[in-house]
Amino acid sequence: MTMRLFDLHFLSLLLINLVAVLVLMRGIYYRYSTDRDSLLGLTMFGLGVFLVAHLLHNIEMSMGFAFGLFAVFSMLRYRTESIPIRDMTYLFLVIVIALITAVVPAEPLEILLIDMLICLLARLAETSLLAPRTYSKRVIYENIENIKPENHQQLIEDLKARTGLDIYRFEIDDIDLLRDIATLRVFYHEVAQAQTASAKLMASDSGISLAKSASKES
């Protein structure tokens, strides 16, 4: 028994899924992350899950089938590299939107409202209302005396004065006693006055070298 695929209902749900996924990924995810590969992969993932779930939703126990897909895709791990927790969260939301759009027996307008509600919650979670946005950066630091536990507050104040960043904690990755330098991982809050270009620069993982004298000597 065959069924008609390209009817008005299918096309309307496909359009809703595309709009919701693009709003989530291009309008929210890509606003805070410029990883184009993840943007493309998660967008196509949402389209694929929608097509599979919708085209097979007429089989028996369709809701059980949908939840089975949900569980499988939620536990999916790419073998090439580990997925950051933020990307895993958006993967989860993409799957939720695709399954809701494909399987839930509701009016298209109601489904669109639910999808937009998910996007709205994701947008609110990305703002500082939930928690202040923080970044981390690798720093090569030359004042080795401040590495001592009793001088940690002085180290933070020194880093704040020399970088202009709102640093609130740090971790020591490595100490080179031969050159009297240390490699630190500093964590700092978002600077409200920063422009888009400078914010992207701060969010990058490139290191800052404060060991000018040590570099010259070496």
C-alpha positions, 0 to 999 in steps of 0.5 A: 500500500502506497501513500501520497507523500507530497501533499499540502500537509507534508509540505506545510510541516516541512516548511515549519521544520525548516523555519524552526531549525533555521531560527534555532541554528542560524538565528541563535546558535550561529550568533554565539558560535561561528562554527559553520561545520556544526551549523551545517551538520545540525541543520541537515540532521534536523531535516533528516530526522524530520523526514524519517519520522514523518515518512514512517509515522503511519506504522504501528506504535508510531509514538513508540517509534518516535521515542526510539529514534529520540533515544538513539539520536540523543545518545549518538556520538560522532567517532571523529571527535568529541562533541562539546556539551553546547553542541550536544544541547542544540543537537537535542533541541534539533531532534525535539523540534523534528520529532514534534513537527513530524509526529505530533497530531496537531494543527500546523499553527500549534506545532509552529508555536511549540517550535518557536517556544523552544527557540525562545527558551534557547535564546533566553538561555543564551543571554545573561539572564540565566548566568553571565557569559564567561570565556577562557583563554590560555596565558603565558605568564612570567611573574613566577612568584605569583604562582605561589598559593599565598599570592594567587589574589595578586596574580588575578589582580595583575592579570586584570590590570595587564589584560583588561579582562574581568578575570575571576579565576585561573588554572595552572596548566604548566610551569617552566622553571627553566624559563621562569614562566607558567602557562595559565588558563584564565576564566573571565566574564563577558565585557559588556562594552565590547563590540562584536569583532572584539568579542569574537577575538576574546572568545577565541582560544588563542593564547596571550603571552605576558612573558615578554622578558622571558621570551627575549632571554630565550 
